Amino acid sequence: MKPALIALCLACFTILPTRASDLVAYTEQLPPLNYQDGAQLTGFATDLLRMAAHDADLSLSIELQPWARAYRTVLETPDTLIFSMTRIHEREPLFYWVGPISPRQIKLYRLNARRDIRIQAEADLMRYSHGAMFESAAAKKLAGLGLQPGQGLDLGATDEITLKKLLLGRTDTVAMLDWAMAWQLKQQHLNPQLVRPIWLLDGGSQYWFALNRNTPLHKVKRLQAALNQISTDGRMQALRQKYLAE
């Protein structure tokens, strides 16, 4: 056999197939929980998942996808997960749940200087104009209470835009996840005392990692045990400090 052919045959035996990830995770843009910064997927929940997978000795890949597509993929595909997912009654039997990652609270904020704005009951919401991001949970919650675009509800393309409308006095309040408000204030280099939360619009759930129900249970348990340890030893709180400077 010619030397070149022998070398080629040996090379074929030494090339090993790439190992598939133990878990494939899907997420969307939801800063500062999960978001893309240049070519890097980052955020509090993203870093937390990587840390937990490492501690659980589970290889992991993470992809950014539109939420509806990611949700469908994880419902149908073993060894996949989606985050950051709100754990609600309707979704409970559809996934294995690892977490919690963080409380989920949507609040109404006003400018600290606008002390004329008072909300003591849901009926008071109708007296003011409220900003919210288009298609967000906050916008849907306000719409469910009877507010509509042009009739007390002002929709913006992003949380950044809705906050700027509040600062310009174009809305009386803005409805936003507390995570998102803290992030926007930080990103725009604004004093956190500039705004004040005045009403809890939705605070009954938390964020979790949601895994396909056909994922081997030992992976789910290892990931949960790793997350519990991260919470206990202070690393989870350190991540919160990194992204929110609490």
ZADO-1210 file (C-alpha; in nm, 4 decimals, padded with zeros to 6 digits):
<atoms>
<atom x="00.0000" y="00.0000" z="00.0000" code="MET" pos="1"/>
<atom x="00.1325" y="00.3437" z="-00.0883" code="LYS" pos="2"/>
<atom x="00.2454" y="00.5613" z="00.2066" code="PRO" pos="3"/>
<atom x="-00.0017" y="00.8380" z="00.1173" code="ALA" pos="4"/>
<atom x="-00.2924" y="00.5919" z="00.1180" code="LEU" pos="5"/>
<atom x="-00.1817" y="00.4445" z="00.4506" code="ILE" pos="6"/>
<atom x="-00.1695" y="00.7909" z="00.6030" code="ALA" pos="7"/>
<atom x="-00.5199" y="00.8661" z="00.4757" code="LEU" pos="8"/>
<atom x="-00.6575" y="00.5430" z="00.6223" code="CYS" pos="9"/>
<atom x="-00.4983" y="00.6147" z="00.9615" code="LEU" pos="10"/>
<atom x="-00.6425" y="00.9639" z="00.9578" code="ALA" pos="11"/>
<atom x="-00.9898" y="00.8226" z="00.9022" code="CYS" pos="12"/>
<atom x="-00.9601" y="00.6097" z="01.2169" code="PHE" pos="13"/>
<atom x="-00.8365" y="00.9005" z="01.4288" code="THR" pos="14"/>
<atom x="-01.1178" y="01.1410" z="01.3380" code="ILE" pos="15"/>
<atom x="-01.3842" y="01.1007" z="01.6050" code="LEU" pos="16"/>
<atom x="-01.7394" y="01.2223" z="01.5673" code="PRO" pos="17"/>
<atom x="-01.8177" y="01.5437" z="01.7525" code="THR" pos="18"/>
<atom x="-02.0056" y="01.4728" z="02.0720" code="ARG" pos="19"/>
<atom x="-02.3575" y="01.6108" z="02.0728" code="ALA" pos="20"/>
<atom x="-02.4434" y="01.8370" z="02.3625" code="SER" pos="21"/>
<atom x="-02.6170" y="01.6762" z="02.6588" code="ASP" pos="22"/>
<atom x="-02.8606" y="01.9687" z="02.6507" code="LEU" pos="23"/>
<atom x="-02.9534" y="02.2229" z="02.3841" code="VAL" pos="24"/>
<atom x="-03.1067" y="02.5410" z="02.5233" code="ALA" pos="25"/>
<atom x="-03.3143" y="02.8009" z="02.3422" code="TYR" pos="26"/>
<atom x="-03.3804" y="03.1557" z="02.4523" code="THR" pos="27"/>
<atom x="-03.4940" y="03.4977" z="02.3309" code="GLU" pos="28"/>
<atom x="-03.3942" y="03.8595" z="02.3810" code="GLN" pos="29"/>
<atom x="-03.5013" y="03.9503" z="02.7354" code="LEU" pos="30"/>
<atom x="-03.2249" y="04.1647" z="02.8865" code="PRO" pos="31"/>
<atom x="-03.0776" y="04.1396" z="03.1365" code="PRO" pos="32"/>
<atom x="-03.1953" y="03.7793" z="03.1849" code="LEU" pos="33"/>
<atom x="-03.0929" y="03.6564" z="02.8402" code="ASN" pos="34"/>
<atom x="-02.9762" y="03.8558" z="02.5398" code="TYR" pos="35"/>
<atom x="-02.7178" y="03.8786" z="02.2642" code="GLN" pos="36"/>
<atom x="-02.4272" y="04.1188" z="02.3060" code="ASP" pos="37"/>
<atom x="-02.2421" y="04.1197" z="01.9744" code="GLY" pos="38"/>
<atom x="-02.1631" y="03.7564" z="01.8974" code="ALA" pos="39"/>
<atom x="-02.2014" y="03.6489" z="02.2611" code="GLN" pos="40"/>
<atom x="-02.5155" y="03.5180" z="02.4294" code="LEU" pos="41"/>
<atom x="-02.5107" y="03.6508" z="02.7815" code="THR" pos="42"/>
<atom x="-02.7334" y="03.7656" z="03.0685" code="GLY" pos="43"/>
<atom x="-02.8135" y="03.6602" z="03.4227" code="PHE" pos="44"/>
<atom x="-03.0117" y="03.3475" z="03.3322" code="ALA" pos="45"/>
<atom x="-02.7735" y="03.2540" z="03.0506" code="THR" pos="46"/>
<atom x="-02.4696" y="03.2688" z="03.2766" code="ASP" pos="47"/>
<atom x="-02.6605" y="03.0857" z="03.5488" code="LEU" pos="48"/>
<atom x="-02.7522" y="02.8020" z="03.3114" code="LEU" pos="49"/>
<atom x="-02.3944" y="02.7664" z="03.1888" code="ARG" pos="50"/>
<atom x="-02.2711" y="02.7553" z="03.5473" code="MET" pos="51"/>
<atom x="-02.5285" y="02.4935" z="03.6500" code="ALA" pos="52"/>
<atom x="-02.4615" y="02.2747" z="03.3445" code="ALA" pos="53"/>
<atom x="-02.0877" y="02.2893" z="03.4128" code="HIS" pos="54"/>
<atom x="-02.1356" y="02.1899" z="03.7761" code="ASP" pos="55"/>
<atom x="-02.3728" y="01.9099" z="03.6717" code="ALA" pos="56"/>
<atom x="-02.1156" y="01.7822" z="03.4179" code="ASP" pos="57"/>
<atom x="-02.3605" y="01.8318" z="03.1317" code="LEU" pos="58"/>
<atom x="-02.2377" y="01.9698" z="02.7996" code="SER" pos="59"/>
<atom x="-02.4540" y="02.2559" z="02.6798" code="LEU" pos="60"/>
<atom x="-02.5203" y="02.4610" z="02.3683" code="SER" pos="61"/>
<atom x="-02.7421" y="02.7709" z="02.3630" code="ILE" pos="62"/>
<atom x="-02.9232" y="02.9215" z="02.0656" code="GLU" pos="63"/>
<atom x="-03.1158" y="03.2457" z="02.0266" code="LEU" pos="64"/>
<atom x="-03.4491" y="03.1931" z="01.8482" code="GLN" pos="65"/>
<atom x="-03.7889" y="03.3599" z="01.8200" code="PRO" pos="66"/>
<atom x="-03.9899" y="03.2547" z="02.1239" code="TRP" pos="67"/>
<atom x="-04.2698" y="03.0720" z="01.9377" code="ALA" pos="68"/>
<atom x="-04.0248" y="02.8606" z="01.7383" code="ARG" pos="69"/>
<atom x="-03.8136" y="02.7823" z="02.0452" code="ALA" pos="70"/>
<atom x="-04.1228" y="02.6856" z="02.2454" code="TYR" pos="71"/>
<atom x="-04.2400" y="02.4444" z="01.9747" code="ARG" pos="72"/>
<atom x="-03.8919" y="02.2922" z="01.9380" code="THR" pos="73"/>
<atom x="-03.8601" y="02.2218" z="02.3096" code="VAL" pos="74"/>
<atom x="-04.2076" y="02.0699" z="02.3281" code="LEU" pos="75"/>
<atom x="-04.1113" y="01.8212" z="02.0553" code="GLU" pos="76"/>
<atom x="-03.7403" y="01.7518" z="02.1127" code="THR" pos="77"/>
<atom x="-03.5778" y="01.5518" z="02.3981" code="PRO" pos="78"/>
<atom x="-03.2697" y="01.6975" z="02.5687" code="ASP" pos="79"/>
<atom x="-03.3777" y="02.0552" z="02.5018" code="THR" pos="80"/>
<atom x="-03.4838" y="02.3385" z="02.7278" code="LEU" pos="81"/>
<atom x="-03.6198" y="02.6910" z="02.6987" code="ILE" pos="82"/>
<atom x="-03.5596" y="02.9921" z="02.9229" code="PHE" pos="83"/>
<atom x="-03.6505" y="03.2227" z="03.0846" code="SER" pos="84"/>
<atom x="-03.9948" y="03.0641" z="03.1137" code="MET" pos="85"/>
<atom x="-04.2796" y="03.1724" z="03.3388" code="THR" pos="86"/>
<atom x="-04.4142" y="02.8712" z="03.5281" code="ARG" pos="87"/>
<atom x="-04.7922" y="02.8891" z="03.5083" code="ILE" pos="88"/>
<atom x="-05.0686" y="02.6339" z="03.5591" code="HIS" pos="89"/>
<atom x="-05.1325" y="02.5733" z="03.1878" code="GLU" pos="90"/>
<atom x="-04.7667" y="02.4902" z="03.1217" code="ARG" pos="91"/>
<atom x="-04.7074" y="02.2801" z="03.4333" code="GLU" pos="92"/>
<atom x="-04.7553" y="01.9307" z="03.2779" code="PRO" pos="93"/>
<atom x="-04.5773" y="02.0173" z="02.9520" code="LEU" pos="94"/>
<atom x="-04.2218" y="02.0434" z="03.0862" code="PHE" pos="95"/>
<atom x="-03.9804" y="01.9398" z="03.3562" code="TYR" pos="96"/>
<atom x="-03.8984" y="02.2480" z="03.5625" code="TRP" pos="97"/>
<atom x="-03.5583" y="02.3488" z="03.7007" code="VAL" pos="98"/>
<atom x="-03.5393" y="02.6599" z="03.9149" code="GLY" pos="99"/>
<atom x="-03.6583" y="02.9022" z="04.0143" code="PRO" pos="100"/>
<atom x="-03.4302" y="03.1519" z="03.8415" code="ILE" pos="101"/>
<atom x="-03.5892" y="03.4722" z="03.9636" code="SER" pos="102"/>
<atom x="-03.9170" y="03.6271" z="04.0746" code="PRO" pos="103"/>
<atom x="-04.1164" y="03.7842" z="03.7912" code="ARG" pos="104"/>
<atom x="-04.2820" y="04.1137" z="03.8715" code="GLN" pos="105"/>
<atom x="-04.4412" y="04.3624" z="03.6338" code="ILE" pos="106"/>
<atom x="-04.4753" y="04.7018" z="03.7966" code="LYS" pos="107"/>
<atom x="-04.6136" y="05.0396" z="03.7049" code="LEU" pos="108"/>
<atom x="-04.3557" y="05.3165" z="03.7392" code="TYR" pos="109"/>
<atom x="-04.4031" y="05.6921" z="03.7484" code="ARG" pos="110"/>
<atom x="-04.1514" y="05.9720" z="03.7589" code="LEU" pos="111"/>
<atom x="-04.0583" y="06.0398" z="04.1190" code="ASN" pos="112"/>
<atom x="-04.1575" y="06.4027" z="04.0675" code="ALA" pos="113"/>
<atom x="-04.5135" y="06.3096" z="03.9569" code="ARG" pos="114"/>
<atom x="-04.6636" y="06.2774" z="04.3015" code="ARG" pos="115"/>
<atom x="-05.0038" y="06.3679" z="04.1622" code="ASP" pos="116"/>
<atom x="-05.0333" y="06.0150" z="04.0210" code="ILE" pos="117"/>
<atom x="-05.2037" y="05.7874" z="04.2720" code="ARG" pos="118"/>
<atom x="-05.3184" y="05.4303" z="04.2093" code="ILE" pos="119"/>
<atom x="-05.4864" y="05.2489" z="04.4959" code="GLN" pos="120"/>
<atom x="-05.7107" y="05.0122" z="04.2979" code="ALA" pos="121"/>
<atom x="-05.7317" y="04.8761" z="03.9432" code="GLU" pos="122"/>
<atom x="-06.0113" y="05.1216" z="03.8666" code="ALA" pos="123"/>
<atom x="-05.7624" y="05.4070" z="03.9151" code="ASP" pos="124"/>
<atom x="-05.5638" y="05.2869" z="03.6131" code="LEU" pos="125"/>
<atom x="-05.8287" y="05.4310" z="03.3826" code="MET" pos="126"/>
<atom x="-05.7448" y="05.7861" z="03.4939" code="ARG" pos="127"/>
<atom x="-05.3945" y="05.7795" z="03.3458" code="TYR" pos="128"/>
<atom x="-05.1984" y="05.6925" z="03.0313" code="SER" pos="129"/>
<atom x="-04.9633" y="05.3951" z="03.0538" code="HIS" pos="130"/>
<atom x="-04.6707" y="05.3014" z="02.8327" code="GLY" pos="131"/>
<atom x="-04.5744" y="04.9405" z="02.7575" code="ALA" pos="132"/>
<atom x="-04.3711" y="04.7505" z="02.5013" code="MET" pos="133"/>
<atom x="-04.5702" y="04.6160" z="02.2066" code="PHE" pos="134"/>
<atom x="-04.6753" y="04.2507" z="02.2527" code="GLU" pos="135"/>
<atom x="-04.5146" y="04.2366" z="02.5990" code="SER" pos="136"/>
<atom x="-04.6729" y="04.0660" z="02.8988" code="ALA" pos="137"/>
<atom x="-04.7157" y="04.4129" z="03.0508" code="ALA" pos="138"/>
<atom x="-04.9099" y="04.5379" z="02.7469" code="ALA" pos="139"/>
<atom x="-05.1307" y="04.2278" z="02.7468" code="LYS" pos="140"/>
<atom x="-05.2013" y="04.2658" z="03.1177" code="LYS" pos="141"/>
<atom x="-05.3093" y="04.6286" z="03.0725" code="LEU" pos="142"/>
<atom x="-05.5220" y="04.5367" z="02.7704" code="ALA" pos="143"/>
<atom x="-05.6865" y="04.2662" z="02.9797" code="GLY" pos="144"/>
<atom x="-05.7882" y="04.5342" z="03.2288" code="LEU" pos="145"/>
<atom x="-05.9655" y="04.7316" z="02.9563" code="GLY" pos="146"/>
<atom x="-05.6969" y="04.9722" z="02.8347" code="LEU" pos="147"/>
<atom x="-05.6469" y="04.9967" z="02.4595" code="GLN" pos="148"/>
<atom x="-05.4020" y="05.1730" z="02.2258" code="PRO" pos="149"/>
<atom x="-05.5086" y="05.5365" z="02.2057" code="GLY" pos="150"/>
<atom x="-05.7342" y="05.4866" z="02.5080" code="GLN" pos="151"/>
<atom x="-05.4956" y="05.4881" z="02.8014" code="GLY" pos="152"/>
<atom x="-05.2382" y="05.2517" z="02.6499" code="LEU" pos="153"/>
<atom x="-04.9336" y="05.3802" z="02.4592" code="ASP" pos="154"/>
<atom x="-04.7294" y="05.1051" z="02.2917" code="LEU" pos="155"/>
<atom x="-04.3588" y="05.1332" z="02.2093" code="GLY" pos="156"/>
<atom x="-04.1319" y="04.9062" z="02.0084" code="ALA" pos="157"/>
<atom x="-03.8869" y="04.8518" z="02.2971" code="THR" pos="158"/>
<atom x="-03.8584" y="04.9056" z="02.6716" code="ASP" pos="159"/>
<atom x="-03.6026" y="05.1762" z="02.5959" code="GLU" pos="160"/>
<atom x="-03.8593" y="05.3713" z="02.3940" code="ILE" pos="161"/>
<atom x="-04.1343" y="05.3340" z="02.6524" code="THR" pos="162"/>
<atom x="-03.9036" y="05.4629" z="02.9258" code="LEU" pos="163"/>
<atom x="-03.8037" y="05.7630" z="02.7118" code="LYS" pos="164"/>
<atom x="-04.1729" y="05.8445" z="02.6604" code="LYS" pos="165"/>
<atom x="-04.2183" y="05.8459" z="03.0364" code="LEU" pos="166"/>
<atom x="-03.9171" y="06.0758" z="03.0808" code="LEU" pos="167"/>
<atom x="-04.0589" y="06.3138" z="02.8190" code="LEU" pos="168"/>
<atom x="-04.3971" y="06.3237" z="02.9912" code="GLY" pos="169"/>
<atom x="-04.5792" y="06.1544" z="02.7046" code="ARG" pos="170"/>
<atom x="-04.7201" y="05.8912" z="02.9422" code="THR" pos="171"/>
<atom x="-04.8103" y="05.9082" z="03.3099" code="ASP" pos="172"/>
<atom x="-04.6650" y="05.5669" z="03.3918" code="THR" pos="173"/>
<atom x="-04.4802" y="05.2838" z="03.2247" code="VAL" pos="174"/>
<atom x="-04.5469" y="04.9127" z="03.2816" code="ALA" pos="175"/>
<atom x="-04.2317" y="04.7030" z="03.2818" code="MET" pos="176"/>
<atom x="-04.0673" y="04.4018" z="03.4386" code="LEU" pos="177"/>
<atom x="-03.8634" y="04.5137" z="03.7379" code="ASP" pos="178"/>
<atom x="-03.5605" y="04.3415" z="03.5803" code="TRP" pos="179"/>
<atom x="-03.6111" y="04.5375" z="03.2599" code="ALA" pos="180"/>
<atom x="-03.6540" y="04.8725" z="03.4359" code="MET" pos="181"/>
<atom x="-03.3377" y="04.8256" z="03.6405" code="ALA" pos="182"/>
<atom x="-03.1527" y="04.7277" z="03.3234" code="TRP" pos="183"/>
<atom x="-03.2814" y="05.0229" z="03.1217" code="GLN" pos="184"/>
<atom x="-03.1868" y="05.2714" z="03.3939" code="LEU" pos="185"/>
<atom x="-02.8403" y="05.1199" z="03.4068" code="LYS" pos="186"/>
<atom x="-02.7960" y="05.1152" z="03.0285" code="GLN" pos="187"/>
<atom x="-02.9137" y="05.4754" z="02.9908" code="GLN" pos="188"/>
<atom x="-02.6976" y="05.5928" z="03.2847" code="HIS" pos="189"/>
<atom x="-02.9995" y="05.7263" z="03.4710" code="LEU" pos="190"/>
<atom x="-03.0359" y="05.7698" z="03.8459" code="ASN" pos="191"/>
<atom x="-03.2576" y="05.4866" z="03.9771" code="PRO" pos="192"/>
<atom x="-03.4296" y="05.7430" z="04.2012" code="GLN" pos="193"/>
<atom x="-03.5690" y="05.9126" z="03.8899" code="LEU" pos="194"/>
<atom x="-03.8600" y="05.6649" z="03.8763" code="VAL" pos="195"/>
<atom x="-04.0731" y="05.5063" z="04.1436" code="ARG" pos="196"/>
<atom x="-04.2812" y="05.1850" z="04.1368" code="PRO" pos="197"/>
<atom x="-04.6388" y="05.2608" z="04.2413" code="ILE" pos="198"/>
<atom x="-04.8412" y="04.9476" z="04.1540" code="TRP" pos="199"/>
<atom x="-04.7715" y="04.5759" z="04.1217" code="LEU" pos="200"/>
<atom x="-04.9427" y="04.4819" z="03.7980" code="LEU" pos="201"/>
<atom x="-04.8452" y="04.1131" z="03.7987" code="ASP" pos="202"/>
<atom x="-04.6315" y="03.9387" z="04.0590" code="GLY" pos="203"/>
<atom x="-04.7661" y="03.5882" z="04.0945" code="GLY" pos="204"/>
<atom x="-04.5042" y="03.3838" z="03.9112" code="SER" pos="205"/>
<atom x="-04.1325" y="03.3155" z="03.8703" code="GLN" pos="206"/>
<atom x="-03.8876" y="03.2416" z="03.5910" code="TYR" pos="207"/>
<atom x="-03.7616" y="02.8848" z="03.5393" code="TRP" pos="208"/>
<atom x="-03.5685" y="02.6636" z="03.2999" code="PHE" pos="209"/>
<atom x="-03.8247" y="02.4402" z="03.1229" code="ALA" pos="210"/>
<atom x="-03.7063" y="02.1045" z="02.9819" code="LEU" pos="211"/>
<atom x="-03.8687" y="01.8698" z="02.7325" code="ASN" pos="212"/>
<atom x="-04.0597" y="01.5927" z="02.9119" code="ARG" pos="213"/>
<atom x="-03.8652" y="01.3172" z="02.7345" code="ASN" pos="214"/>
<atom x="-03.5323" y="01.4416" z="02.8652" code="THR" pos="215"/>
<atom x="-03.3742" y="01.1734" z="03.0892" code="PRO" pos="216"/>
<atom x="-03.4737" y="01.2464" z="03.4466" code="LEU" pos="217"/>
<atom x="-03.1178" y="01.2091" z="03.5751" code="HIS" pos="218"/>
<atom x="-03.0168" y="01.5156" z="03.3714" code="LYS" pos="219"/>
<atom x="-03.3016" y="01.7172" z="03.5179" code="VAL" pos="220"/>
<atom x="-03.2094" y="01.6165" z="03.8720" code="LYS" pos="221"/>
<atom x="-02.8393" y="01.6909" z="03.8215" code="ARG" pos="222"/>
<atom x="-02.9173" y="02.0340" z="03.6808" code="LEU" pos="223"/>
<atom x="-03.1531" y="02.1141" z="03.9694" code="GLN" pos="224"/>
<atom x="-02.8999" y="01.9975" z="04.2297" code="ALA" pos="225"/>
<atom x="-02.6317" y="02.2147" z="04.0709" code="ALA" pos="226"/>
<atom x="-02.8640" y="02.5160" z="04.0690" code="LEU" pos="227"/>
<atom x="-02.9520" y="02.4604" z="04.4344" code="ASN" pos="228"/>
<atom x="-02.5826" y="02.4614" z="04.5239" code="GLN" pos="229"/>
<atom x="-02.5198" y="02.7794" z="04.3237" code="ILE" pos="230"/>
<atom x="-02.8004" y="02.9478" z="04.5149" code="SER" pos="231"/>
<atom x="-02.6696" y="02.8247" z="04.8491" code="THR" pos="232"/>
<atom x="-02.3038" y="02.9201" z="04.8035" code="ASP" pos="233"/>
<atom x="-02.3715" y="03.2782" z="04.6933" code="GLY" pos="234"/>
<atom x="-02.2826" y="03.2566" z="04.3251" code="ARG" pos="235"/>
<atom x="-02.6401" y="03.3294" z="04.2170" code="MET" pos="236"/>
<atom x="-02.6450" y="03.6503" z="04.4192" code="GLN" pos="237"/>
<atom x="-02.3069" y="03.7472" z="04.2733" code="ALA" pos="238"/>
<atom x="-02.4554" y="03.7150" z="03.9249" code="LEU" pos="239"/>
<atom x="-02.7454" y="03.9394" z="04.0267" code="ARG" pos="240"/>
<atom x="-02.4933" y="04.1975" z="04.1408" code="GLN" pos="241"/>
<atom x="-02.3118" y="04.1740" z="03.8082" code="LYS" pos="242"/>
<atom x="-02.6183" y="04.2412" z="03.5969" code="TYR" pos="243"/>
<atom x="-02.8219" y="04.4692" z="03.8221" code="LEU" pos="244"/>
<atom x="-02.5707" y="04.6137" z="04.0706" code="ALA" pos="245"/>
<atom x="-02.8308" y="04.5654" z="04.3425" code="GLU" pos="246"/>
</atoms>
